[in-house]
Amino acid sequence: MANGLFGGGDGTELSPFIVEDAQDLDAVRNNSSASYKQTKSIDLSVYPNWIPLGDINNNNKFSGSYDGSDLTIDNLTISSTSGSLGLFNNCHSGKIKNVNIKNANISAANFQEVGVLAGTLTNTQITECTVSGKVQVLGFFNTVGGLAGVITGTSVIKQSAVINSEIKGKYVGGFVGNFTGKLIENCYVTGKVTGYSDNGSSQVSGFAENMRYGDIVNCYVSAELTFEHANEYAALQSPFANNQGGTITSCYSDIENKGVEYWKPLFSYSENTIAKGTDDELYRCIRMQDAKDYNAGYPFPPNYPAQPISGQNWATYWQLADIHEARNTAQMQTKSNYVDWDFDNIWTIEEGKSYPIFKLKRAIKKCTRVPLTNYRR
């Protein structure tokens, strides 16, 4: 137990500081540009309200490297009403790999970027990281993702996952809230993603909410999408991503169970939202309702109570949605449906029973030949 003094190393890439316990992990904040290597699993329950590493307000963003060695960081707990929240606050030009965060519990409110690994990732490389737990962000405005609230700049995220987690926020994606980074590749989300609003609308996407540019390749979602609104207000729902300018390639979302919510009669849907009709087909809202449908109880147009996906005039407002990412459960559990995915080196699947998961890493140890001396028969 190093108790905040590290178990060795000098912080260089060749000799990183050795992180052995919760106090060592907390001490990472004292040198945000150094290199670190975790050598033991860590329980953060000794910190009932973790202060994220790296402080964007004090220009102390994490720009170093952290190797979690495929060990775990358990019981990350945060309760805050300000700042970017996660294990890390803001990573800028950093490198994080082999980190596994379990049983996270983050609660926040208003004007925040929140994710289990980090609030914001800028020009950062993330490789082979997983997170699980619960994120709940209430209030008027927030950007929330399972892995990170915001991913931007030249950031590249590979082989990482949000597993069996509950993610709730106003503008929320299962993996990332706002993506304007370079690349997300070979990643997945399972669990539940909820658009929450106590005042106004919300937007929810299974993987990425508000994707403006960048590439997402070979990723999938198997998550329940829901809304919790104090009043039945405007809602924007996307099974995989609210894509406004990026490129999505060979990505899929299971929409058979609760991957997309059914149309609700009192909701006022935003243009381009996706909803499920009573025939279980997916429909896209192609225009807002006319002024004659406007409910004066709502404070501002153009959010009008939604016309149903049925009846005489439904086609004026809804059309069948051609979403190439949408799949049913049987398709999601069939290897051949994953176009150009690497099942030799990255993924494995038990067909008909499970979704793809990452192959287990096997440590390869080199054998050193020891010369036989003074050998006696």
C-alpha positions as CSV (number, residue, x, y, z in Angstrom):
1,M,0.0,0.0,0.0
2,A,1.6,3.2,-1.2
3,N,-1.0,5.5,0.5
4,G,-0.6,8.3,-2.0
5,L,3.1,8.0,-2.4
6,F,3.0,5.6,-5.3
7,G,4.7,2.2,-5.3
8,G,7.6,3.3,-7.6
9,G,8.4,4.9,-10.9
10,D,9.3,8.5,-11.8
11,G,6.3,9.4,-13.9
12,T,7.9,8.9,-17.3
13,E,6.6,6.7,-20.0
14,L,9.4,4.2,-19.4
15,S,9.0,4.3,-15.7
16,P,5.4,5.3,-14.8
17,F,4.3,6.0,-11.3
18,I,2.9,2.8,-9.8
19,V,-0.8,3.2,-8.6
20,E,-1.5,0.6,-5.9
21,D,-4.5,2.0,-3.9
22,A,-7.2,4.7,-3.8
23,Q,-4.9,7.3,-2.2
24,D,-2.4,6.8,-5.1
25,L,-5.2,7.3,-7.6
26,D,-6.2,10.5,-5.8
27,A,-2.6,11.7,-6.0
28,V,-2.7,11.5,-9.8
29,R,-4.3,15.0,-9.7
30,N,-1.0,16.4,-8.4
31,N,0.8,15.8,-11.7
32,S,-1.6,15.7,-14.6
33,S,1.0,15.3,-17.3
34,A,2.8,12.3,-15.9
35,S,2.5,8.6,-16.8
36,Y,0.8,6.1,-14.4
37,K,0.3,2.3,-14.2
38,Q,-2.2,0.7,-12.0
39,T,-0.9,-2.6,-10.4
40,K,-3.8,-3.5,-8.0
41,S,-7.6,-3.3,-8.2
42,I,-8.8,-0.2,-6.3
43,D,-11.9,0.4,-4.1
44,L,-12.9,4.0,-4.1
45,S,-15.5,3.7,-1.4
46,V,-13.0,5.4,0.9
47,Y,-13.9,8.6,-1.1
48,P,-17.7,9.0,-0.6
49,N,-17.7,11.9,-3.0
50,W,-14.8,11.6,-5.5
51,I,-13.3,14.8,-6.9
52,P,-12.6,14.2,-10.6
53,L,-9.0,14.2,-11.8
54,G,-8.0,17.2,-13.8
55,D,-9.6,20.6,-13.3
56,I,-10.7,22.4,-16.4
57,N,-11.3,25.6,-14.4
58,N,-7.7,25.7,-13.1
59,N,-6.2,24.8,-16.4
60,N,-5.0,21.4,-14.9
61,K,-6.5,19.1,-17.5
62,F,-5.2,15.6,-17.5
63,S,-2.7,15.3,-20.4
64,G,-0.7,12.3,-19.2
65,S,-1.2,8.6,-19.6
66,Y,-2.9,6.1,-17.4
67,D,-2.7,2.3,-17.9
68,G,-5.3,0.4,-15.7
69,S,-3.7,-3.0,-16.5
70,D,-7.1,-4.5,-17.0
71,L,-7.7,-4.3,-13.2
72,T,-10.8,-2.7,-11.7
73,I,-11.7,0.6,-10.1
74,D,-14.8,-0.1,-7.9
75,N,-17.4,2.2,-6.3
76,L,-16.7,5.5,-7.9
77,T,-19.2,7.9,-6.3
78,I,-19.8,11.5,-7.2
79,S,-22.4,14.0,-6.2
80,S,-22.0,17.5,-7.6
81,T,-23.7,20.5,-9.2
82,S,-20.9,21.9,-11.2
83,G,-18.1,21.0,-13.5
84,S,-17.3,18.1,-15.9
85,L,-17.7,14.9,-13.9
86,G,-16.3,11.4,-14.1
87,L,-13.3,9.6,-12.9
88,F,-11.5,12.3,-14.9
89,N,-12.9,15.8,-15.2
90,N,-11.3,16.9,-18.5
91,C,-8.7,15.0,-20.5
92,H,-6.8,17.0,-23.1
93,S,-4.2,15.2,-25.2
94,G,-4.1,12.3,-22.8
95,K,-3.9,8.5,-23.2
96,I,-6.0,6.1,-21.1
97,K,-6.1,2.4,-21.6
98,N,-7.1,-0.9,-19.9
99,V,-9.3,0.9,-17.3
100,N,-12.4,-1.0,-15.9
101,I,-14.7,1.0,-13.7
102,K,-17.5,-0.9,-11.9
103,N,-20.4,0.1,-9.7
104,A,-20.1,3.8,-10.5
105,N,-22.8,6.1,-9.0
106,I,-22.8,9.7,-10.3
107,S,-25.5,12.2,-9.6
108,A,-25.4,15.8,-10.9
109,A,-27.6,18.7,-12.0
110,N,-27.6,21.6,-14.5
111,F,-25.0,22.8,-17.0
112,Q,-22.7,19.8,-16.8
113,E,-20.9,17.3,-19.0
114,V,-21.0,13.9,-17.3
115,G,-19.7,10.4,-18.1
116,V,-18.3,7.6,-15.9
117,L,-14.8,7.7,-17.4
118,A,-14.7,11.5,-18.0
119,G,-16.8,14.6,-18.4
120,T,-14.9,15.7,-21.4
121,L,-12.3,14.1,-23.7
122,T,-10.4,16.4,-26.0
123,N,-7.7,15.1,-28.4
124,T,-7.5,12.0,-26.2
125,Q,-6.9,8.3,-27.0
126,I,-9.0,5.8,-25.1
127,T,-8.3,2.1,-25.7
128,E,-9.9,-1.0,-24.1
129,C,-11.8,0.7,-21.3
130,T,-15.1,-0.5,-19.8
131,V,-17.5,1.2,-17.4
132,S,-20.7,0.1,-15.6
133,G,-23.0,1.7,-13.0
134,K,-25.5,4.5,-12.8
135,V,-25.4,8.1,-14.0
136,Q,-28.3,10.5,-13.2
137,V,-28.1,14.1,-14.2
138,L,-31.2,16.3,-13.5
139,G,-31.9,19.9,-14.2
140,F,-32.3,22.4,-17.1
141,F,-29.3,21.6,-19.3
142,N,-26.7,18.9,-19.3
143,T,-24.8,16.6,-21.7
144,V,-24.5,13.0,-20.6
145,G,-22.9,9.8,-21.9
146,G,-22.1,6.5,-20.4
147,L,-18.4,6.7,-21.1
148,A,-18.0,10.5,-21.5
149,G,-20.3,13.5,-21.7
150,V,-18.4,15.2,-24.6
151,I,-15.8,13.7,-27.0
152,T,-14.2,16.3,-29.2
153,G,-11.1,17.3,-31.2
154,T,-8.9,14.5,-32.5
155,S,-10.1,12.0,-29.9
156,V,-10.0,8.3,-30.9
157,I,-11.9,5.7,-28.8
158,K,-11.4,2.0,-29.5
159,Q,-12.6,-1.3,-28.0
160,S,-14.5,0.3,-25.1
161,A,-17.9,-0.4,-23.7
162,V,-20.7,0.8,-21.4
163,I,-22.0,-2.4,-19.8
164,N,-25.4,-2.9,-18.1
165,S,-25.6,0.7,-17.0
166,E,-28.4,3.2,-16.4
167,I,-27.7,6.6,-18.0
168,K,-30.1,9.5,-17.5
169,G,-29.9,13.1,-18.6
170,K,-31.5,15.9,-20.7
171,Y,-29.3,15.4,-23.8
172,V,-28.1,11.9,-23.3
173,G,-26.4,9.1,-25.3
174,G,-25.6,5.6,-24.0
175,F,-21.9,6.0,-24.9
176,V,-21.4,9.8,-25.4
177,G,-23.6,12.9,-25.1
178,N,-21.9,15.1,-27.7
179,F,-19.5,13.6,-30.3
180,T,-17.4,15.9,-32.5
181,G,-14.2,13.7,-32.2
182,K,-12.3,11.8,-34.8
183,L,-13.2,8.1,-34.4
184,I,-15.1,5.7,-32.2
185,E,-14.5,2.1,-33.3
186,N,-15.4,-1.4,-32.0
187,C,-17.5,-0.2,-29.0
188,Y,-20.9,-1.1,-27.5
189,V,-23.6,-0.1,-25.0
190,T,-26.0,-2.3,-23.0
191,G,-28.4,-1.2,-20.3
192,K,-30.9,1.7,-20.1
193,V,-30.8,5.2,-21.5
194,T,-33.3,7.8,-20.3
195,G,-34.1,11.3,-21.5
196,Y,-35.1,13.3,-18.4
197,S,-36.5,16.8,-18.2
198,D,-38.3,18.6,-15.4
199,N,-38.6,21.7,-17.6
200,G,-38.9,21.4,-21.4
201,S,-37.7,18.8,-23.9
202,S,-35.1,16.1,-23.9
203,Q,-33.1,14.1,-26.5
204,V,-32.0,10.5,-26.1
205,S,-29.9,8.3,-28.4
206,G,-28.8,4.7,-27.8
207,F,-25.2,5.4,-28.6
208,A,-24.4,9.0,-29.5
209,E,-26.6,12.0,-29.0
210,N,-25.7,15.1,-31.1
211,M,-23.1,13.6,-33.5
212,R,-21.9,16.5,-35.7
213,Y,-18.9,15.0,-37.4
214,G,-16.3,12.2,-37.0
215,D,-16.7,8.5,-37.7
216,I,-18.4,5.7,-35.7
217,V,-17.4,2.3,-37.0
218,N,-18.4,-1.3,-35.9
219,C,-20.4,-0.4,-32.8
220,Y,-23.7,-1.6,-31.4
221,V,-26.4,-0.8,-28.9
222,S,-28.7,-3.1,-26.9
223,A,-30.4,-0.7,-24.5
224,E,-33.8,0.3,-23.4
225,L,-34.6,3.9,-24.4
226,T,-37.1,5.8,-22.3
227,F,-38.3,9.3,-21.4
228,E,-39.1,10.8,-18.0
229,H,-40.7,14.2,-18.3
230,A,-42.4,16.3,-15.7
231,N,-44.7,17.4,-18.5
232,E,-45.3,15.7,-21.8
233,Y,-43.0,17.9,-23.8
234,A,-40.9,17.7,-27.0
235,A,-38.8,14.6,-27.4
236,L,-36.2,13.5,-29.9
237,Q,-35.3,9.8,-30.0
238,S,-32.7,8.0,-32.1
239,P,-32.1,4.2,-31.8
240,F,-28.3,4.7,-32.5
241,A,-27.3,8.3,-33.0
242,N,-28.7,11.7,-33.6
243,N,-26.4,12.1,-36.6
244,Q,-26.1,15.7,-37.9
245,G,-23.0,15.3,-40.1
246,G,-20.8,12.4,-39.1
247,T,-20.3,9.0,-40.8
248,I,-21.7,5.8,-39.3
249,T,-20.4,2.5,-40.7
250,S,-21.5,-1.1,-39.8
251,C,-23.2,0.0,-36.6
252,Y,-26.4,-1.6,-35.2
253,S,-29.1,-1.1,-32.6
254,D,-31.6,-3.7,-31.2
255,I,-35.0,-2.1,-31.5
256,E,-37.1,-5.2,-30.9
257,N,-37.7,-5.0,-27.2
258,K,-37.5,-1.5,-25.7
259,G,-34.8,-0.1,-28.0
260,V,-37.3,2.5,-29.2
261,E,-40.3,3.8,-27.3
262,Y,-43.9,3.6,-28.7
263,W,-45.6,6.8,-29.8
264,K,-47.2,8.6,-26.9
265,P,-50.4,10.7,-27.5
266,L,-49.5,13.6,-25.2
267,F,-45.9,14.0,-26.3
268,S,-44.9,16.7,-28.8
269,Y,-42.3,15.2,-31.0
270,S,-39.4,17.1,-32.7
271,E,-38.8,16.7,-36.4
272,N,-36.6,13.7,-37.2
273,T,-37.4,11.8,-34.0
274,I,-38.0,8.1,-34.2
275,A,-41.0,6.4,-32.6
276,K,-42.5,2.9,-32.8
277,G,-46.1,2.6,-34.1
278,T,-48.8,0.2,-32.9
279,D,-47.8,-2.0,-35.8
280,D,-44.2,-2.2,-34.3
281,E,-42.7,-0.5,-37.3
282,L,-40.4,2.5,-36.9
283,Y,-41.6,5.9,-38.0
284,R,-39.8,9.2,-38.4
285,C,-41.5,12.5,-37.6
286,I,-41.2,14.5,-40.9
287,R,-42.7,17.8,-39.8
288,M,-44.1,19.5,-36.7
289,Q,-47.8,19.8,-36.2
290,D,-49.8,22.6,-37.7
291,A,-50.7,25.7,-35.6
292,K,-54.2,24.5,-35.4
293,D,-52.9,21.6,-33.2
294,Y,-51.0,23.9,-30.9
295,N,-51.8,23.5,-27.3
296,A,-51.8,26.9,-25.7
297,G,-50.7,25.3,-22.4
298,Y,-47.2,24.9,-23.9
299,P,-45.1,28.0,-23.6
300,F,-43.6,28.2,-27.1
301,P,-44.0,26.8,-30.6
302,P,-43.1,24.8,-32.7
303,N,-43.6,21.9,-30.3
304,Y,-47.2,20.8,-30.7
305,P,-48.8,17.7,-29.3
306,A,-48.1,14.9,-31.7
307,Q,-50.4,13.5,-34.3
308,P,-50.8,9.8,-34.0
309,I,-49.1,7.2,-36.2
310,S,-52.5,6.1,-37.4
311,G,-55.7,7.6,-38.6
312,Q,-56.6,9.8,-41.6
313,N,-53.7,12.4,-41.5
314,W,-50.8,10.5,-39.9
315,A,-48.8,10.4,-43.2
316,T,-48.6,14.2,-43.0
317,Y,-46.5,14.0,-39.9
318,W,-44.9,10.5,-40.0
319,Q,-43.3,8.2,-42.5
320,L,-41.7,4.8,-42.3
321,A,-38.2,5.2,-41.1
322,D,-35.4,3.6,-43.1
323,I,-32.8,3.2,-40.4
324,H,-29.9,1.0,-41.6
325,E,-28.7,0.5,-38.0
326,A,-32.0,-1.0,-36.8
327,R,-32.1,-4.8,-36.1
328,N,-34.2,-7.3,-34.2
329,T,-32.8,-9.4,-31.5
330,A,-32.3,-12.5,-33.6
331,Q,-30.3,-10.5,-36.2
332,M,-28.2,-8.9,-33.4
333,Q,-27.3,-12.4,-32.2
334,T,-26.2,-13.6,-35.7
335,K,-22.5,-13.2,-36.6
336,S,-23.1,-12.8,-40.4
337,N,-25.1,-9.6,-39.8
338,Y,-22.0,-7.8,-38.6
339,V,-20.5,-6.6,-41.8
340,D,-16.7,-6.3,-41.8
341,W,-16.4,-6.9,-38.1
342,D,-13.2,-8.6,-36.9
343,F,-14.3,-11.8,-35.1
344,D,-10.8,-13.3,-35.3
345,N,-9.0,-10.7,-33.1
346,I,-11.5,-8.4,-31.4
347,W,-15.0,-9.8,-31.1
348,T,-16.6,-13.1,-30.2
349,I,-20.3,-14.2,-30.2
350,E,-22.4,-17.1,-29.0
351,E,-24.9,-17.1,-31.9
352,G,-28.5,-17.2,-31.0
353,K,-27.8,-16.6,-27.3
354,S,-25.7,-13.4,-26.9
355,Y,-24.6,-10.2,-28.5
356,P,-20.9,-9.7,-29.5
357,I,-18.4,-9.1,-26.7
358,F,-14.7,-8.6,-26.7
359,K,-12.4,-11.5,-26.8
360,L,-10.6,-12.3,-23.6
361,K,-7.0,-11.1,-23.5
362,R,-4.5,-13.8,-22.9
363,A,-1.2,-12.8,-21.4
364,I,1.7,-14.2,-23.4
365,K,4.7,-14.9,-21.3
366,K,8.1,-15.3,-22.8
367,C,10.0,-18.4,-21.6
368,T,13.6,-17.8,-20.9
369,R,15.9,-20.7,-21.5
370,V,18.0,-21.5,-18.4
371,P,21.3,-23.2,-19.0
372,L,21.8,-26.5,-17.3
373,T,24.9,-26.4,-15.2
374,N,26.3,-28.8,-12.7
375,Y,23.7,-31.3,-14.0
376,R,24.0,-34.7,-12.5
377,R,22.3,-37.8,-13.7
